[in-house]
Amino acid sequence: MNDWYDIRWLGWGQWQQYRFSNPLVLWGIPVVLLLFVLRYYLHRRSQQRLTISLEPILLRTADGQPAHRSATLLRGLRYVLPISVFLGVSLVLVALARPQIVREQREEESDGIDIMLAMDVSDSMTETDLPPTRLSAARRVAQSFVKGRKHDRIGLVVFAGEAYSLCPLTTDYDLVKQYLSDLNARMIRTSGTAIGDALSRCILRLRPQTTADSTQTDSLRSGTTRSKIIILLSDGDNTAGNLDPVTAARLAKAFDIRIYTIAVGKPITSALEAATVDEGILKTIAATGNGSFFRATDTRRLQAIFAQINRLEKAPVRVRVSEDVRDYYRIYLHWAIVFLLLALLLKCTIFGNVLED
């Protein structure tokens, strides 16, 4: 921090940083200026003056002409006194306005929600009706969805003929995006689509644990519970696994877990097409799990679906604002004293009109 006598305290850049606690006081500065102007014009003819010729004092130049420049400078110095008084009074008013520099800090707090992504990596996800493939399109949009979350925990389950928990619930979004980028149709060799098993893996991650982690403990202390959702992306019927998808959906509902299902790919249009999109089971799962069903026939629609889920599933955010306030009125009081003392000194010199006292 600069010393009070640093001239930069009077600079325009410094003034732009201030917030005045009593800004109405600053209107006194133009009022004081107006009083000085009125005084000058009202008393200009009635002022008593002692006329002193400065010609004999001034040195003459080499060509014998008087030094008019020096005379003009000396005549101009008579305005130093009123200017000093004006600056002194103005700075007193600035100090009364209490210039402050306020640094605001905002802290966002949210309990967030728990999200499990269940991604189908079966062979049918390599179809190209969603370019470049269904899996690639779903993977890319899911990464954007993860990037846009805040304060939420996200986990990942992959399934084909079997289901595996690939990533537990975490707030390390870079880790989740890395797992998503590694998804491919060769991760699970067992053919089929085990939707029920995938839901069961998600429920195991989302259900209340006997030993609560730190995030759950904080939620319990604040009197709130974290919302829990499952986002299931698949393009086929349940053809494998040991658990019926509807039974798994009912179990999710018992644990207050909502299920959003997304049918990835275009529906069958002819008997020649081998890759089908069975919407019936996905609709039933969503309805049973108190969620919603969506159909993604292209990448743009898939992005819109994730955007809609993002709007539906947002935890309330509590914003805590703290302000660091520092006053700087003492600096301008010091400057005001300097200018007023200068005016008193000038009053005792030839620059002050002593006949007016």
NORZIDA-V478176 format. One record per residue. N is the residue number from 1. RES is the residue in one letter. SS is DSSP state (H for helix, E for strand, C for the rest). OMEGA is omega in degrees with one decimal (* if undefined). D_FIRST is the distance of its C-alpha to the first C-alpha in Angstrom with 2 decimals. Layout:
{{N | RES | SS | OMEGA | D_FIRST} {N | RES | SS | OMEGA | D_FIRST}}
This chain:
{{1 | M | C | -178.4 | 0.00} {2 | N | C | 174.7 | 3.83} {3 | D | C | -174.5 | 6.70} {4 | W | C | -177.8 | 9.07} {5 | Y | C | 175.9 | 11.59} {6 | D | C | -175.9 | 10.05} {7 | I | H | -178.5 | 12.87} {8 | R | H | 175.8 | 11.12} {9 | W | H | 179.7 | 10.54} {10 | L | H | -178.5 | 14.32} {11 | G | C | -177.7 | 14.80} {12 | W | H | 178.7 | 16.92} {13 | G | H | 178.0 | 14.84} {14 | Q | H | -178.1 | 12.09} {15 | W | H | 179.7 | 15.07} {16 | Q | C | -179.4 | 16.61} {17 | Q | C | -171.2 | 14.09} {18 | Y | C | 163.7 | 14.97} {19 | R | E | -173.4 | 17.86} {20 | F | E | 179.9 | 19.44} {21 | S | C | 179.3 | 21.15} {22 | N | C | -172.3 | 23.73} {23 | P | H | -179.2 | 24.12} {24 | L | H | 179.8 | 27.52} {25 | V | H | -178.0 | 26.12} {26 | L | H | 176.5 | 24.83} {27 | W | H | 175.7 | 28.52} {28 | G | H | -179.0 | 28.80} {29 | I | H | 176.4 | 27.11} {30 | P | H | 176.1 | 30.09} {31 | V | H | 177.6 | 32.42} {32 | V | H | 178.4 | 31.11} {33 | L | H | 178.5 | 31.47} {34 | L | H | 178.3 | 34.98} {35 | L | H | 178.1 | 35.89} {36 | F | H | -179.4 | 34.91} {37 | V | H | 178.7 | 37.07} {38 | L | H | 179.3 | 39.96} {39 | R | H | -178.1 | 39.85} {40 | Y | H | -175.9 | 40.02} {41 | Y | H | -178.9 | 43.07} {42 | L | H | -176.0 | 44.89} {43 | H | C | -177.4 | 44.73} {44 | R | C | -177.1 | 44.92} {45 | R | C | -177.2 | 48.70} {46 | S | C | -179.0 | 48.86} {47 | Q | C | 173.5 | 46.24} {48 | Q | C | -176.6 | 47.67} {49 | R | C | 171.7 | 46.83} {50 | L | C | -174.9 | 47.73} {51 | T | C | 178.8 | 48.59} {52 | I | C | 177.6 | 47.84} {53 | S | C | 179.9 | 48.85} {54 | L | C | -176.6 | 46.41} {55 | E | C | -179.0 | 49.03} {56 | P | C | -176.5 | 50.19} {57 | I | C | -173.6 | 46.69} {58 | L | C | 176.0 | 45.68} {59 | L | C | 178.1 | 46.70} {60 | R | E | 179.1 | 48.98} {61 | T | C | -175.3 | 48.60} {62 | A | C | -179.0 | 51.21} {63 | D | C | 174.5 | 53.38} {64 | G | C | 179.6 | 53.61} {65 | Q | C | 178.9 | 51.50} {66 | P | E | -178.5 | 48.99} {67 | A | C | -177.0 | 45.29} {68 | H | H | -178.8 | 44.66} {69 | R | H | 179.2 | 41.15} {70 | S | H | 178.6 | 40.13} {71 | A | H | 178.4 | 41.95} {72 | T | H | 179.1 | 40.17} {73 | L | H | 179.7 | 36.78} {74 | L | H | 178.0 | 37.82} {75 | R | H | 179.6 | 39.14} {76 | G | H | -178.8 | 35.90} {77 | L | C | 179.2 | 33.91} {78 | R | C | 177.4 | 35.66} {79 | Y | H | -180.0 | 33.41} {80 | V | H | -179.0 | 30.25} {81 | L | H | 179.7 | 31.12} {82 | P | H | 178.2 | 31.50} {83 | I | H | 178.8 | 28.47} {84 | S | H | 178.4 | 26.35} {85 | V | H | 180.0 | 27.92} {86 | F | H | 179.8 | 27.36} {87 | L | H | 179.0 | 23.64} {88 | G | H | 179.1 | 23.28} {89 | V | H | -179.5 | 25.27} {90 | S | H | -179.7 | 23.57} {91 | L | H | 172.5 | 20.07} {92 | V | H | 177.8 | 21.68} {93 | L | H | 176.4 | 22.99} {94 | V | H | 178.3 | 19.67} {95 | A | H | 178.3 | 18.33} {96 | L | H | 176.9 | 21.58} {97 | A | C | 176.3 | 21.07} {98 | R | C | 174.6 | 17.97} {99 | P | E | -177.5 | 15.50} {100 | Q | E | 169.9 | 14.17} {101 | I | E | -175.6 | 12.61} {102 | V | E | 175.0 | 15.24} {103 | R | E | -175.6 | 15.38} {104 | E | E | 177.1 | 19.08} {105 | Q | E | -180.0 | 20.80} {106 | R | E | 177.6 | 24.54} {107 | E | E | 179.2 | 26.90} {108 | E | E | 178.8 | 30.50} {109 | E | E | 178.0 | 33.25} {110 | S | E | 175.4 | 36.89} {111 | D | C | 178.7 | 39.95} {112 | G | C | 177.5 | 41.12} {113 | I | E | 177.5 | 44.72} {114 | D | E | -176.3 | 46.88} {115 | I | E | 171.9 | 48.54} {116 | M | E | 175.2 | 51.31} {117 | L | E | 176.5 | 52.32} {118 | A | E | -172.9 | 55.99} {119 | M | E | 176.4 | 56.77} {120 | D | E | 179.1 | 60.35} {121 | V | C | 180.0 | 60.82} {122 | S | C | -176.0 | 64.61} {123 | D | H | -178.3 | 66.55} {124 | S | H | 178.8 | 66.84} {125 | M | H | 176.9 | 63.09} {126 | T | H | 177.0 | 63.69} {127 | E | C | -171.4 | 65.45} {128 | T | C | 178.0 | 64.04} {129 | D | C | 166.6 | 64.44} {130 | L | C | -173.9 | 60.64} {131 | P | C | -2.9 | 59.61} {132 | P | C | 171.1 | 59.11} {133 | T | C | 177.7 | 60.35} {134 | R | H | -177.7 | 60.02} {135 | L | H | -179.8 | 58.07} {136 | S | H | 179.4 | 55.67} {137 | A | H | 179.2 | 54.98} {138 | A | H | -179.7 | 54.49} {139 | R | H | -177.8 | 52.24} {140 | R | H | -179.7 | 49.97} {141 | V | H | 177.8 | 49.67} {142 | A | H | 177.4 | 49.10} {143 | Q | H | 177.0 | 46.16} {144 | S | H | 178.0 | 44.59} {145 | F | H | 179.5 | 45.27} {146 | V | H | -179.6 | 43.56} {147 | K | H | -176.9 | 40.50} {148 | G | C | -179.1 | 40.12} {149 | R | C | 175.2 | 40.21} {150 | K | C | 176.1 | 37.32} {151 | H | C | -177.1 | 37.55} {152 | D | C | 172.9 | 41.27} {153 | R | E | -175.5 | 43.31} {154 | I | E | 174.8 | 45.75} {155 | G | E | -174.6 | 48.77} {156 | L | E | 174.2 | 51.50} {157 | V | E | 176.6 | 55.29} {158 | V | E | -178.7 | 57.62} {159 | F | E | 168.2 | 61.34} {160 | A | C | 172.7 | 64.55} {161 | G | C | 175.6 | 67.71} {162 | E | C | -178.9 | 65.46} {163 | A | E | -179.6 | 62.01} {164 | Y | E | 174.2 | 59.14} {165 | S | E | -174.8 | 55.71} {166 | L | E | -177.9 | 53.52} {167 | C | E | 177.6 | 50.05} {168 | P | E | 177.9 | 49.26} {169 | L | E | -177.4 | 46.87} {170 | T | E | 172.2 | 43.34} {171 | T | C | 176.1 | 39.96} {172 | D | C | -174.5 | 39.72} {173 | Y | H | 176.6 | 40.55} {174 | D | H | 178.0 | 40.46} {175 | L | H | 179.5 | 43.21} {176 | V | H | 179.5 | 45.29} {177 | K | H | 177.1 | 45.01} {178 | Q | H | 176.7 | 46.08} {179 | Y | H | 179.5 | 49.12} {180 | L | H | -179.8 | 49.96} {181 | S | H | -179.5 | 49.86} {182 | D | C | -177.7 | 52.35} {183 | L | C | 175.0 | 54.92} {184 | N | C | -174.9 | 58.32} {185 | A | C | -179.8 | 61.94} {186 | R | C | -177.9 | 62.90} {187 | M | C | -178.2 | 60.72} {188 | I | C | -175.5 | 63.59} {189 | R | C | -178.0 | 67.10} {190 | T | C | -178.4 | 68.93} {191 | S | C | 179.4 | 70.01} {192 | G | C | -179.6 | 69.84} {193 | T | C | -177.0 | 67.30} {194 | A | C | -177.3 | 66.58} {195 | I | H | -180.0 | 64.65} {196 | G | H | 178.5 | 65.59} {197 | D | H | 178.5 | 64.36} {198 | A | H | 178.4 | 61.05} {199 | L | H | -179.9 | 60.53} {200 | S | H | 177.2 | 61.41} {201 | R | H | 178.8 | 58.79} {202 | C | H | -179.7 | 56.15} {203 | I | H | 178.4 | 57.31} {204 | L | H | 178.6 | 57.08} {205 | R | H | -173.3 | 53.41} {206 | L | H | -174.9 | 52.66} {207 | R | C | 179.7 | 54.82} {208 | P | C | 179.9 | 53.33} {209 | Q | C | 177.3 | 53.10} {210 | T | C | 176.3 | 54.39} {211 | T | C | -175.1 | 51.21} {212 | A | C | 175.2 | 48.30} {213 | D | C | -175.2 | 45.29} {214 | S | H | -179.3 | 41.70} {215 | T | H | 178.1 | 41.49} {216 | Q | H | 178.5 | 44.75} {217 | T | H | 178.1 | 43.74} {218 | D | H | 179.6 | 40.58} {219 | S | H | 179.2 | 42.82} {220 | L | H | 179.2 | 45.28} {221 | R | H | -179.2 | 42.67} {222 | S | C | 177.3 | 41.39} {223 | G | C | -179.6 | 45.01} {224 | T | C | 174.9 | 45.18} {225 | T | C | -179.0 | 47.20} {226 | R | C | 174.4 | 46.24} {227 | S | E | -177.5 | 48.44} {228 | K | E | 180.0 | 50.54} {229 | I | E | 173.1 | 52.08} {230 | I | E | 174.5 | 54.15} {231 | I | E | -176.0 | 54.21} {232 | L | E | 177.3 | 57.47} {233 | L | E | -179.4 | 58.14} {234 | S | E | 179.7 | 61.73} {235 | D | C | -175.1 | 64.55} {236 | G | C | 179.7 | 67.65} {237 | D | C | 176.4 | 69.78} {238 | N | C | -175.5 | 69.58} {239 | T | C | -178.3 | 72.05} {240 | A | C | 177.4 | 71.00} {241 | G | C | -175.2 | 69.50} {242 | N | C | -175.4 | 70.75} {243 | L | C | 178.1 | 69.12} {244 | D | C | -178.3 | 70.04} {245 | P | H | -179.1 | 67.06} {246 | V | H | 176.4 | 68.05} {247 | T | H | 178.1 | 68.22} {248 | A | H | 179.1 | 64.74} {249 | A | H | 177.0 | 63.49} {250 | R | H | 177.2 | 65.03} {251 | L | H | 177.1 | 63.36} {252 | A | H | 178.6 | 59.97} {253 | K | H | 178.4 | 60.67} {254 | A | H | 178.1 | 61.47} {255 | F | C | 178.8 | 58.00} {256 | D | C | 178.4 | 56.42} {257 | I | E | 178.1 | 55.53} {258 | R | E | -177.9 | 55.79} {259 | I | E | 171.8 | 57.26} {260 | Y | E | 179.3 | 56.61} {261 | T | E | -179.6 | 59.14} {262 | I | E | 175.2 | 58.93} {263 | A | E | -174.9 | 62.08} {264 | V | E | 178.4 | 61.02} {265 | G | C | -179.8 | 63.49} {266 | K | C | 179.4 | 66.12} {267 | P | C | -178.1 | 69.10} {268 | I | C | -180.0 | 72.49} {269 | T | C | 179.1 | 74.43} {270 | S | C | -178.6 | 77.49} {271 | A | C | -179.3 | 79.47} {272 | L | C | -178.6 | 78.60} {273 | E | C | -176.7 | 74.98} {274 | A | C | -176.1 | 74.49} {275 | A | C | -178.9 | 70.92} {276 | T | C | 174.4 | 70.88} {277 | V | C | -179.0 | 68.27} {278 | D | C | -177.1 | 69.62} {279 | E | H | -173.3 | 67.76} {280 | G | H | -177.6 | 69.99} {281 | I | H | 179.9 | 68.65} {282 | L | H | 176.4 | 65.01} {283 | K | H | -179.7 | 65.58} {284 | T | H | 179.7 | 67.26} {285 | I | H | -178.9 | 64.43} {286 | A | H | -179.9 | 61.81} {287 | A | H | 179.5 | 63.93} {288 | T | H | -177.4 | 64.59} {289 | G | C | 177.1 | 60.94} {290 | N | C | -179.3 | 59.73} {291 | G | C | -178.7 | 57.96} {292 | S | C | 176.2 | 58.74} {293 | F | E | 178.4 | 60.64} {294 | F | E | 173.1 | 59.51} {295 | R | E | 179.8 | 61.29} {296 | A | E | -179.7 | 59.41} {297 | T | C | 174.4 | 61.73} {298 | D | C | -175.4 | 59.11} {299 | T | H | 179.8 | 55.55} {300 | R | H | 178.0 | 54.18} {301 | R | H | 177.8 | 55.95} {302 | L | H | 176.2 | 54.61} {303 | Q | H | 179.6 | 51.03} {304 | A | H | 178.5 | 51.78} {305 | I | H | 179.1 | 53.18} {306 | F | H | 177.0 | 50.11} {307 | A | H | 178.9 | 47.96} {308 | Q | H | 176.7 | 50.24} {309 | I | H | 179.0 | 50.01} {310 | N | H | 178.0 | 46.23} {311 | R | H | -178.8 | 46.34} {312 | L | H | -173.3 | 48.87} {313 | E | C | 175.6 | 47.14} {314 | K | C | 176.8 | 43.59} {315 | A | C | 177.6 | 42.24} {316 | P | C | -178.1 | 40.23} {317 | V | E | 176.0 | 36.47} {318 | R | E | -177.7 | 34.40} {319 | V | E | 177.6 | 30.87} {320 | R | E | -177.3 | 28.29} {321 | V | E | 176.5 | 25.20} {322 | S | E | -177.5 | 22.21} {323 | E | E | 173.2 | 19.22} {324 | D | E | -174.0 | 15.77} {325 | V | E | 177.6 | 15.04} {326 | R | E | 179.7 | 12.02} {327 | D | E | 179.9 | 12.90} {328 | Y | C | -177.5 | 11.24} {329 | Y | H | -178.3 | 14.55} {330 | R | H | -179.5 | 13.80} {331 | I | H | -176.9 | 11.75} {332 | Y | H | 169.3 | 14.88} {333 | L | H | 177.0 | 17.19} {334 | H | H | 178.3 | 15.95} {335 | W | H | 178.4 | 16.58} {336 | A | H | 178.3 | 19.88} {337 | I | H | 179.1 | 20.98} {338 | V | H | -177.8 | 20.44} {339 | F | H | 178.6 | 22.63} {340 | L | H | 174.9 | 25.19} {341 | L | H | 176.9 | 25.58} {342 | L | H | 178.3 | 26.06} {343 | A | H | 177.5 | 28.72} {344 | L | H | 178.3 | 30.48} {345 | L | H | -179.8 | 30.64} {346 | L | H | 179.0 | 32.02} {347 | K | H | -178.3 | 34.56} {348 | C | C | -179.6 | 36.14} {349 | T | C | 179.8 | 36.62} {350 | I | C | 179.8 | 38.97} {351 | F | C | 175.2 | 36.43} {352 | G | C | -179.4 | 37.08} {353 | N | C | -173.9 | 40.55} {354 | V | H | 179.8 | 41.70} {355 | L | H | 179.5 | 45.00} {356 | E | H | -174.6 | 43.34} {357 | D | C | * | 42.30}}
